[in-house]
Amino acid sequence: MITREDIRGTYETIRPYIRRTPVVQLDLGDLDPAAGELPAITLKLEQLQCAGSFKARGAFTNLLLRDVPPAGVVAASGGNHGVAVAYAAHRLGLPAKIFVPTVSAPAKVERIRQLGAELVVTGERYADALAAAQAWVETSGAMSVHAFDQRETLLGQGTVALELTAQAGGPDDGGLDTVLVPVGGGGLIGGIAAWFAGSTRVIGVEPDGAPTLTRARAEGGPADAPAEGVAADALAPRRVGELVFPITQAYVEDVVLVGDAAILAAQRALWQAARIAAEPAASVGIAALLTGAYKPAPGERVAVVISGANMAPAQLDA
């Protein structure tokens, strides 16, 4: 398991390379006046992170804590992880090769190209790109940087919760009671849950077209799940990580599902009412609150992680 001390040490290592992203208070009623009385919440704005998502934390952790060979690094990604690894490699002067599936958002693919990484588009889903990346590791000697199922990745993502605690507090000091976290392969929720370790309620939110953690909890371990929907480029890796699952079993209280229409409505509401740019995957927590998939108790203090914003600007007004 990963401890708070592990995450604190990681934060000191990566802090010169990442941003301490802000938190803001938001009245949910402003997003959907028709939804009735809704609580104010805290947003952790990771879409303002380097490379456009929380993934930069895990990428820098891998490249700074592990021995990178002369062949450089390789990563498979639906998009955000690839952008983050390409960005971190560019900052540190390391060669990088990124494998992405055809489902990846064009904006993310173009950003990887701009950062100078070698790009390979292969297969329809993340699992296809991962298989191709693993084959390349075996022949090239490059270091694999896994998007979620790697200890260093989990450590880096856990620093989101470290910052959030410093910025908003916990239940014992009048701060947060609950944090809603998007779930794909589980690196973000695994790191966040490891930091809180039961001191703050952690709720996962998944698209109903890609229920990776929901399926794992039902099966008693990582199991293949559908990989579809509007957030498939970020939240549809087919199965949750082997390292992630025991952490979530210990420290994630529940996982809720939201549909594509609700995700897109939440994305539009964040932009139109609050001018917060969020990609579909980053909007699932807001969708859960607006639809009632997660219903806070009276007085419950809730935070939502807005995980990324790597998308075409036109998508916000769609």
N, C-alpha and C positions, 0 to 999 in steps of 0.2 A: 504494500500500500504506500501511498505518497502522503507525507506529513506536511504540516504547515511550515516547519523548519526547512524542509526541502524546497518548498515554493518560495520562501523568503530568500534563501540563498540564490535561487534561480533569478529572482527579480533583481538582485544586486548585479548579477552578471549581464542581464539583457537591458537594464534600464538606460544605458547610454544610447541604445539603438532603437528604442520604441518610444511611443508617446503615452503619457499618462492621460488617457481619454477622459473627457468630462462626464459628469452626471447632470441631468436636468430634471426638474419636477414638471409633470404634465397632468392636467386635468383630463381624464378620459372622456368626460362628457363633452369636451370641445371637439373630440374626434368624431363622435356620433351622437348628436343631440337627441336622436330618436330612440336611443338605447335606454333612456331613463337615467336615474341617478347612478353615477359610477364614481369610484374612488379616484383620488389623485395617486399617481404612481411616480416612481423614480426610474429614469432611463439611463442605462450605461451605454454611452455612444461609441461603441467600438467600430462603427463605420468610419470614424475619424482616425482610426489607427493607421500607421504606416502600411502602405500597400492596400488600403481600403477595407481591411477586416482584421479581426482578432488573430487570424492565422499567423501574422508576423511574429507574434510572441513565441509560438512553438517553433517557427522556422529559425529564428535567431538562437533559440535555446539549443536546438540540434547542432547548428553550425559552430556555436561557440563552446559547447561542452563536449563534443565528440571530435575525434581525430579525423579530419577530412583528408582523403587520399589525393594524390596528384590528379586522378581521373575526375575529381570533383564530386558533385552531388546529383542525385536523380530523384524525381518525385512523380507520383501519379496523383492526379487531382481532377475534381469536377470543375475547378477554376480558381477559387480563392486560395487554396493551399499552393497551387502552382504559381500564382502571382506572388505570394508571400515568399516562397523559396527562391524564386527568381530575383525578387527584390533584395532579400538577405544576401544571396550569393553575389549580386552586383555590388552591394555596399562593402562586402568583405573581400572582393576581388577573386571570387572562386568560380570555376566553370560549373554550369548547371544544365541539365537536360530534363525537360518537363513533358510528361505524357498526359494528354487529356482526351476524353471521349468526344464524339460528335455532338453530344447533348450540351456541351459547355457553352455558356453564353459568349457571343462574339466579342463583347466588350472585355471579358476576362482573357480570352485568347489573344486579342490584340495587345493587351497590357503585358502579357508574358513576352510577346515578341519585342515590344518596346524596351523591355528591361534587358534584352540581349541574351536571354537563355535560348538554347536549342529547343525547338518545339516539335513534338510529334503528336498528331491527331490520329487516334486509332480506336476502333470499337465504338459501340453505341452507349455504353455506361461506364461508370467509374471502375467497376470490377474488371472490365476489359483493358482499360488503361493500366491498372495495377499489375495485371499479368504481364503486359508488355514491359513495364518498368522493371519488374522483378527479373525478367529474362535479360534485360540490358545490364542489370547489376551483376549477374553471373558471368557475363562475357567481358564487361568493361572494368570491373573492380571499383566502380563508383560507389559512393555511400548513399544508401537509400534513406530518404527522409519521409517517414510514413505520415499521412495526413492526420491520423488519430491514434493508431495502435502502437505507440512508441512512448516509452517513459519520459523522454525529454519533451516530446510534444505535449503530453499531459501536464508536465511541470510548467511549461510556458503558458498554456491556456489557464492554469490555475492562478496566474498573476492577475487575471481579470478580477477574480474574487478578492484578492489581496487589496487591490486598489479600491474596489467597491466598498469593502469594509471600512477602509480609512475615510472614504468620502461620505458614506451614508450610515455607518455604524451597524450594529447588530441588535437583536432583541433585548439583550441585557443592558444596553445603554441608550434605549429609546430610538434605535435605528430600525433596520429592516427585520421583518418576520419571514419573508418569502422572496425567492428569486425564481423567475421564469426564464428558462434557457432553451434555445433552439437545439434540436438533436438531429444529427446525421449519423456519422460513425461514432460519435460520443466523446471526442476529444475535449470539447469545450465543457460539456456537462460533467465529464469525469474529473477534469481539473478543478472546476468550481466546487463540485461536491466534496472532493478531497480536502479542499481548503476549509469549507464550512464544517465538515465532519459531524453533521447533525445539529450544529448550533443554530443554523438558519435553515428553514424549510427550502428544499430545492425541488422544483417541478419541471419536468421535461415537456417540451411541446414539439410535436411532429406533424408533418402533413399526413393526412390519412392515406395518401398514395404511396408513402414511403415509411411505414411504421417499424423501423429497425429495432428500437429499444422496446416498443410495445410487444413485438413478436418475441424478442429475446426473453422478456419477463414471463410471457405466457409459456415458453418452451423450456425455461429453466437454464438458458444459455444462449449465446449468439446463434442465430438461425437466419436462413435466407428469408428476405421479405421483398414485397414489390418495390420497384424503384421508378415510380412515375410521378407526374404532377408538375406544377409550375415552379417548384423549388428543387427539381430533380438534379440540377447542376451542382447543388450545394448540400442537399439533405437526403440523398438517395444512394448510399454506398452499397446497398444490398444487405449488409449485416453490420451490427455493432461490433466494436473491437473486443478482442479477448482480454486485454488488459483493462479495458473500460468497464466491462460488465460487473465484476465483483465490487468495484467502487460504487457503481450505481445501485447495486443491490443493497449495499450497506447504508448509503446516504441519500439516495433520491427517493422522495416520498411517493411520487406518483408521476405518471406520464399521460398527457391528454393529446387528443388528435383534433386537427382542424382541416377543413376542406379548402380546395383551391380558390373558390369564390371568396371565402372569408379571408384568405391570405392576401389576395389582390385588393380586396376592399380595405384591409388594414394598411397595406402599402400606400394606397391612394390617400387614405385619411391622414396618415403621418405626414405626407407631403403637403396636401392641400390645407390642413388645419394648423400644422406645426412647422412646416418647411423642414422636416427631417427626411433626408433621403435614405431609403432603406431598400435593399433588394428583397424579393419575395421571401427568401429563407430567413432574413432578419426580421420579418414582420409577423412571424408565427405567434410570438408571445402576445402581441397586441391583438391578433385575431382571437386568441384564446380568451382574452378578457372581454372583448366586444361581443363575442358570441355566447359567452357564458360557459364555454368549455372548462374554464377555471373561474370559480366564483369566490372572491375573497370574502372572508368573514367581516362583519362590522368592525372597523378600526384596524384591520390588518394592513400592515405596511408592506407594500409590494414593489419589487424592482423587476425590470425587464431588460435583458441584454439585447441591444440592437447590434447584431453581429457583423454586418458588412453592407457595402453599397457599391460593389463592382457591377455596374450595369450601364446601359446606354441611357443618357438623360431623358430621351423621349419616352422611356418606359414609365416615368413618373406620371405622365399625363395621359397614359393609355386608358 
